[in-house]
């Protein structure tokens, strides 16, 4: 293929997506590079500065200046990595998550407007052509880092949480529909009334499909958050996804100012209990009960956090 054909395509596509004036294209104050960094911070399970630099092929000095700007604007926080103190962990603040969510919404709207001009019968051909370009030009390049994406729930995801809890716990533990009803009530309460700054749900997505979930909500006790509805699909287990989901809740609860994180589980859920122990939770109480058609031992777990400000 002549080089000028590829260059012509590059010019066409960068104009199409407004890459040269991205902030104006999406009506936001962020450049294309800044938007990509915010996207990675919002969706990637690994957010060390070194990971960002490698993933986006950015100069170390440029990335450092960009992150310093984000920090001044209150979008990110920086701290030594939990895994390696020599590395710098970057996390979005509540304001940063709002900015990333706005960018994601504007980007979806822009792509939707572009696709609306394409006849429906042409869209499969367009998707195939784009996939072909990625596959051919991606050969020989370093593989894109693999791993799940954590995101906010979209339409239908809350229903998916209820359905998968009901199906998996029935298949693995023989629990009856009472448990699915409990999950449905928890999800309905969150959907109808929650504080988006202090309560969140995360969906773990792998290869474009949901494979896990977790929730952080306010507890009745002052300055206390409660972890709920941790779930990982069987075929996605064994790769640290449960640890990632729990760690995400812990980081969020600490960041927004909770002083304590609690959870309730059952002794039979051995895999989940190991995840909680690795995250630093300690067992504080347990009590036998009969629920969901089974004899169980309920357990209360607790994780103290840094002194916070949530009342």
GUMARZA-242624 format. One line per field, with one value per residue (C-alpha): residue number from 1; residue in three letters; x, z, y. Coordinates in steps of 0.25 Angstrom, whole numbers, padded with zeros to 4 digits. Example, Ala and Ser with C-alpha at 12.3 -4.5 7.8 and 13.67 -1.06 7.14 Angstrom:
BEGIN
num 1 / 2
residu ala / ser
c1 0049 / 0055
c3 0031 / 0029
c2 -0018 / -0004
# end
This chain:
BEGIN
num 1 / 2 / 3 / 4 / 5 / 6 / 7 / 8 / 9 / 10 / 11 / 12 / 13 / 14 / 15 / 16 / 17 / 18 / 19 / 20 / 21 / 22 / 23 / 24 / 25 / 26 / 27 / 28 / 29 / 30 / 31 / 32 / 33 / 34 / 35 / 36 / 37 / 38 / 39 / 40 / 41 / 42 / 43 / 44 / 45 / 46 / 47 / 48 / 49 / 50 / 51 / 52 / 53 / 54 / 55 / 56 / 57 / 58 / 59 / 60 / 61 / 62 / 63 / 64 / 65 / 66 / 67 / 68 / 69 / 70 / 71 / 72 / 73 / 74 / 75 / 76 / 77 / 78 / 79 / 80 / 81 / 82 / 83 / 84 / 85 / 86 / 87 / 88 / 89 / 90 / 91 / 92 / 93 / 94 / 95 / 96 / 97 / 98 / 99 / 100 / 101 / 102 / 103 / 104 / 105 / 106 / 107 / 108 / 109 / 110 / 111 / 112 / 113 / 114 / 115 / 116 / 117 / 118 / 119 / 120 / 121 / 122 / 123 / 124 / 125 / 126 / 127 / 128 / 129 / 130 / 131 / 132 / 133 / 134 / 135 / 136 / 137 / 138 / 139 / 140 / 141 / 142 / 143 / 144 / 145 / 146 / 147 / 148 / 149 / 150 / 151 / 152 / 153 / 154 / 155 / 156 / 157 / 158 / 159 / 160 / 161 / 162 / 163 / 164 / 165 / 166 / 167 / 168 / 169 / 170 / 171 / 172 / 173 / 174 / 175 / 176 / 177 / 178 / 179 / 180 / 181 / 182 / 183 / 184 / 185 / 186 / 187 / 188 / 189 / 190 / 191 / 192 / 193 / 194 / 195 / 196 / 197 / 198 / 199 / 200 / 201 / 202 / 203 / 204 / 205 / 206 / 207 / 208 / 209 / 210 / 211 / 212 / 213 / 214 / 215 / 216 / 217 / 218 / 219 / 220 / 221 / 222 / 223 / 224 / 225 / 226 / 227 / 228 / 229 / 230 / 231 / 232 / 233 / 234 / 235 / 236 / 237 / 238 / 239 / 240 / 241 / 242 / 243 / 244 / 245 / 246 / 247 / 248 / 249 / 250 / 251 / 252 / 253 / 254 / 255 / 256 / 257 / 258 / 259 / 260 / 261 / 262 / 263 / 264 / 265 / 266 / 267 / 268 / 269 / 270 / 271 / 272 / 273 / 274 / 275 / 276 / 277 / 278 / 279 / 280 / 281 / 282 / 283 / 284 / 285 / 286 / 287 / 288 / 289 / 290 / 291 / 292 / 293 / 294 / 295 / 296 / 297 / 298 / 299 / 300 / 301 / 302 / 303 / 304 / 305 / 306 / 307 / 308 / 309 / 310 / 311
residu unk / unk / unk / unk / unk / unk / unk / unk / unk / unk / unk / unk / unk / unk / unk / unk / unk / unk / unk / unk / unk / unk / unk / unk / unk / unk / unk / unk / unk / unk / unk / unk / unk / unk / unk / unk / unk / unk / unk / unk / unk / unk / unk / unk / unk / unk / unk / unk / unk / unk / unk / unk / unk / unk / unk / unk / unk / unk / unk / unk / unk / unk / unk / unk / unk / unk / unk / unk / unk / unk / unk / unk / unk / unk / unk / unk / unk / unk / unk / unk / unk / unk / unk / unk / unk / unk / unk / unk / unk / unk / unk / unk / unk / unk / unk / unk / unk / unk / unk / unk / unk / unk / unk / unk / unk / unk / unk / unk / unk / unk / unk / unk / unk / unk / unk / unk / unk / unk / unk / unk / unk / unk / unk / unk / unk / unk / unk / unk / unk / unk / unk / unk / unk / unk / unk / unk / unk / unk / unk / unk / unk / unk / unk / unk / unk / unk / unk / unk / unk / unk / unk / unk / unk / unk / unk / unk / unk / unk / unk / unk / unk / unk / unk / unk / unk / unk / unk / unk / unk / unk / unk / unk / unk / unk / unk / unk / unk / unk / unk / unk / unk / unk / unk / unk / unk / unk / unk / unk / unk / unk / unk / unk / unk / unk / unk / unk / unk / unk / unk / unk / unk / unk / unk / unk / unk / unk / unk / unk / unk / unk / unk / unk / unk / unk / unk / unk / unk / unk / unk / unk / unk / unk / unk / unk / unk / unk / unk / unk / unk / unk / unk / unk / unk / unk / unk / unk / unk / unk / unk / unk / unk / unk / unk / unk / unk / unk / unk / unk / unk / unk / unk / unk / unk / unk / unk / unk / unk / unk / unk / unk / unk / unk / unk / unk / unk / unk / unk / unk / unk / unk / unk / unk / unk / unk / unk / unk / unk / unk / unk / unk / unk / unk / unk / unk / unk / unk / unk / unk / unk / unk / unk / unk / unk / unk / unk / unk / unk / unk / unk / unk / unk / unk / unk / unk / unk / unk / unk / unk / unk / unk / unk
c1 0000 / 0006 / 0010 / 0002 / -0011 / -0008 / -0004 / -0017 / -0025 / -0018 / -0021 / -0036 / -0038 / -0031 / -0040 / -0052 / -0050 / -0045 / -0031 / -0024 / -0035 / -0040 / -0045 / -0054 / -0058 / -0064 / -0067 / -0057 / -0044 / -0035 / -0026 / -0026 / -0014 / -0020 / -0033 / -0026 / -0019 / -0032 / -0038 / -0027 / -0028 / -0043 / -0043 / -0029 / -0026 / -0012 / -0009 / 0005 / 0012 / 0021 / 0010 / 0003 / 0016 / 0018 / 0003 / 0002 / 0016 / 0018 / 0031 / 0034 / 0036 / 0023 / 0015 / 0020 / 0017 / 0003 / 0000 / 0005 / -0005 / -0016 / -0012 / -0012 / -0026 / -0031 / -0033 / -0022 / -0015 / -0001 / 0005 / 0016 / 0011 / 0006 / 0014 / 0027 / 0030 / 0039 / 0027 / 0017 / 0002 / -0008 / -0022 / -0034 / -0041 / -0056 / -0054 / -0045 / -0055 / -0066 / -0057 / -0054 / -0069 / -0072 / -0061 / -0066 / -0081 / -0076 / -0068 / -0080 / -0089 / -0079 / -0077 / -0092 / -0094 / -0084 / -0090 / -0104 / -0099 / -0095 / -0107 / -0110 / -0106 / -0092 / -0089 / -0084 / -0075 / -0069 / -0067 / -0060 / -0051 / -0047 / -0044 / -0036 / -0027 / -0024 / -0021 / -0012 / -0004 / -0004 / 0005 / 0019 / 0015 / 0016 / 0003 / -0006 / -0006 / -0017 / -0026 / -0040 / -0046 / -0054 / -0065 / -0078 / -0090 / -0098 / -0112 / -0115 / -0103 / -0110 / -0120 / -0108 / -0103 / -0116 / -0117 / -0103 / -0103 / -0116 / -0111 / -0097 / -0100 / -0111 / -0101 / -0090 / -0096 / -0111 / -0117 / -0131 / -0138 / -0138 / -0124 / -0127 / -0138 / -0128 / -0119 / -0130 / -0134 / -0120 / -0118 / -0132 / -0128 / -0115 / -0122 / -0133 / -0125 / -0110 / -0100 / -0090 / -0079 / -0079 / -0085 / -0082 / -0083 / -0072 / -0074 / -0062 / -0061 / -0052 / -0052 / -0064 / -0073 / -0076 / -0069 / -0070 / -0076 / -0075 / -0082 / -0078 / -0090 / -0091 / -0094 / -0103 / -0091 / -0084 / -0073 / -0074 / -0075 / -0080 / -0075 / -0086 / -0088 / -0074 / -0075 / -0066 / -0070 / -0064 / -0057 / -0050 / -0045 / -0031 / -0025 / -0026 / -0039 / -0046 / -0034 / -0035 / -0049 / -0048 / -0035 / -0043 / -0054 / -0043 / -0036 / -0049 / -0054 / -0041 / -0041 / -0055 / -0052 / -0058 / -0052 / -0056 / -0060 / -0069 / -0075 / -0084 / -0082 / -0083 / -0073 / -0076 / -0070 / -0056 / -0050 / -0057 / -0052 / -0037 / -0039 / -0044 / -0032 / -0022 / -0028 / -0026 / -0040 / -0041 / -0053 / -0060 / -0073 / -0080 / -0093 / -0101 / -0113 / -0122 / -0125 / -0126 / -0130 / -0117 / -0111 / -0100 / -0090 / -0091 / -0078 / -0076 / -0062 / -0056 / -0044 / -0040 / -0037 / -0030 / -0037 / -0047 / -0057 / -0070 / -0081
c3 0000 / -0004 / 0008 / 0004 / 0006 / 0020 / 0023 / 0016 / 0025 / 0037 / 0033 / 0030 / 0043 / 0052 / 0046 / 0048 / 0063 / 0065 / 0070 / 0068 / 0076 / 0085 / 0096 / 0086 / 0080 / 0093 / 0099 / 0111 / 0116 / 0113 / 0101 / 0095 / 0103 / 0116 / 0113 / 0110 / 0124 / 0131 / 0124 / 0128 / 0142 / 0142 / 0136 / 0138 / 0150 / 0150 / 0151 / 0155 / 0148 / 0141 / 0136 / 0130 / 0123 / 0117 / 0113 / 0106 / 0101 / 0108 / 0111 / 0126 / 0128 / 0120 / 0128 / 0141 / 0137 / 0133 / 0146 / 0154 / 0147 / 0150 / 0165 / 0165 / 0159 / 0170 / 0160 / 0165 / 0177 / 0177 / 0188 / 0188 / 0182 / 0192 / 0184 / 0182 / 0190 / 0179 / 0169 / 0170 / 0170 / 0164 / 0168 / 0163 / 0174 / 0174 / 0165 / 0156 / 0154 / 0151 / 0140 / 0134 / 0134 / 0127 / 0116 / 0115 / 0113 / 0103 / 0095 / 0094 / 0089 / 0079 / 0074 / 0074 / 0066 / 0056 / 0055 / 0053 / 0039 / 0035 / 0029 / 0038 / 0028 / 0026 / 0041 / 0042 / 0030 / 0037 / 0050 / 0042 / 0035 / 0047 / 0054 / 0042 / 0043 / 0057 / 0055 / 0043 / 0048 / 0062 / 0058 / 0064 / 0074 / 0089 / 0093 / 0100 / 0115 / 0119 / 0131 / 0135 / 0134 / 0146 / 0142 / 0147 / 0144 / 0131 / 0127 / 0131 / 0140 / 0153 / 0148 / 0144 / 0158 / 0164 / 0153 / 0154 / 0170 / 0169 / 0159 / 0164 / 0179 / 0175 / 0167 / 0176 / 0190 / 0187 / 0193 / 0189 / 0184 / 0197 / 0195 / 0181 / 0187 / 0197 / 0186 / 0179 / 0190 / 0193 / 0178 / 0178 / 0190 / 0183 / 0170 / 0176 / 0186 / 0188 / 0189 / 0177 / 0185 / 0196 / 0190 / 0178 / 0170 / 0161 / 0150 / 0146 / 0131 / 0123 / 0108 / 0107 / 0117 / 0132 / 0141 / 0154 / 0164 / 0177 / 0184 / 0195 / 0203 / 0215 / 0228 / 0239 / 0248 / 0247 / 0238 / 0234 / 0220 / 0217 / 0206 / 0199 / 0187 / 0184 / 0172 / 0162 / 0151 / 0152 / 0139 / 0144 / 0157 / 0161 / 0154 / 0166 / 0162 / 0175 / 0182 / 0172 / 0174 / 0189 / 0189 / 0180 / 0191 / 0202 / 0194 / 0191 / 0205 / 0210 / 0200 / 0203 / 0218 / 0224 / 0237 / 0236 / 0226 / 0230 / 0223 / 0226 / 0220 / 0223 / 0228 / 0216 / 0206 / 0208 / 0196 / 0199 / 0213 / 0209 / 0200 / 0212 / 0221 / 0210 / 0210 / 0225 / 0230 / 0243 / 0248 / 0260 / 0262 / 0257 / 0259 / 0254 / 0246 / 0236 / 0223 / 0208 / 0211 / 0218 / 0232 / 0232 / 0241 / 0238 / 0241 / 0243 / 0238 / 0240 / 0234 / 0241 / 0232 / 0234 / 0242 / 0232 / 0231 / 0227 / 0238
c2 0000 / 0014 / 0022 / 0033 / 0025 / 0023 / 0037 / 0041 / 0032 / 0038 / 0052 / 0048 / 0041 / 0051 / 0062 / 0053 / 0051 / 0065 / 0061 / 0074 / 0082 / 0071 / 0080 / 0088 / 0075 / 0069 / 0083 / 0080 / 0086 / 0074 / 0071 / 0057 / 0053 / 0058 / 0051 / 0038 / 0039 / 0041 / 0029 / 0020 / 0025 / 0022 / 0009 / 0002 / -0008 / -0003 / 0012 / 0014 / 0025 / 0015 / 0007 / 0020 / 0024 / 0010 / 0008 / 0022 / 0023 / 0036 / 0043 / 0042 / 0057 / 0061 / 0051 / 0056 / 0071 / 0066 / 0059 / 0071 / 0079 / 0069 / 0069 / 0084 / 0084 / 0074 / 0062 / 0052 / 0048 / 0042 / 0033 / 0022 / 0009 / -0002 / -0012 / -0004 / 0008 / 0013 / 0014 / 0025 / 0021 / 0031 / 0031 / 0039 / 0048 / 0050 / 0062 / 0054 / 0043 / 0053 / 0059 / 0045 / 0041 / 0054 / 0051 / 0037 / 0042 / 0053 / 0043 / 0033 / 0044 / 0048 / 0034 / 0032 / 0045 / 0040 / 0026 / 0032 / 0037 / 0023 / 0014 / 0002 / -0008 / -0002 / -0002 / -0017 / -0015 / -0002 / -0010 / -0021 / -0011 / -0005 / -0018 / -0022 / -0009 / -0012 / -0026 / -0024 / -0012 / -0018 / -0030 / -0029 / -0019 / -0021 / -0027 / -0018 / -0021 / -0030 / -0029 / -0026 / -0012 / -0006 / 0003 / 0009 / 0001 / 0004 / 0001 / -0013 / -0015 / -0014 / -0025 / -0033 / -0033 / -0038 / -0049 / -0054 / -0054 / -0062 / -0072 / -0074 / -0076 / -0086 / -0094 / -0093 / -0094 / -0098 / -0085 / -0082 / -0070 / -0063 / -0059 / -0053 / -0045 / -0040 / -0035 / -0029 / -0021 / -0016 / -0012 / -0006 / 0003 / 0007 / 0011 / 0019 / 0027 / 0028 / 0039 / 0037 / 0044 / 0034 / 0022 / 0014 / 0001 / -0004 / -0014 / -0022 / -0025 / -0034 / -0036 / -0027 / -0035 / -0033 / -0043 / -0037 / -0026 / -0019 / -0008 / 0002 / 0009 / 0017 / 0009 / 0013 / 0015 / 0029 / 0030 / 0016 / 0010 / -0004 / -0014 / -0021 / -0031 / -0035 / -0045 / -0051 / -0061 / -0075 / -0074 / -0060 / -0065 / -0068 / -0056 / -0046 / -0039 / -0041 / -0034 / -0023 / -0021 / -0021 / -0012 / -0002 / -0001 / 0001 / 0012 / 0019 / 0018 / 0024 / 0035 / 0040 / 0041 / 0028 / 0024 / 0009 / -0001 / -0013 / -0025 / -0037 / -0050 / -0065 / -0075 / -0084 / -0074 / -0077 / -0071 / -0057 / -0058 / -0060 / -0048 / -0040 / -0045 / -0041 / -0027 / -0025 / -0028 / -0035 / -0044 / -0037 / -0046 / -0058 / -0064 / -0077 / -0074 / -0081 / -0073 / -0076 / -0090 / -0094 / -0094 / -0084 / -0076 / -0061 / -0053 / -0038 / -0033 / -0019 / -0011 / 0002 / 0013 / 0026 / 0037 / 0043 / 0054 / 0047 / 0049
# end
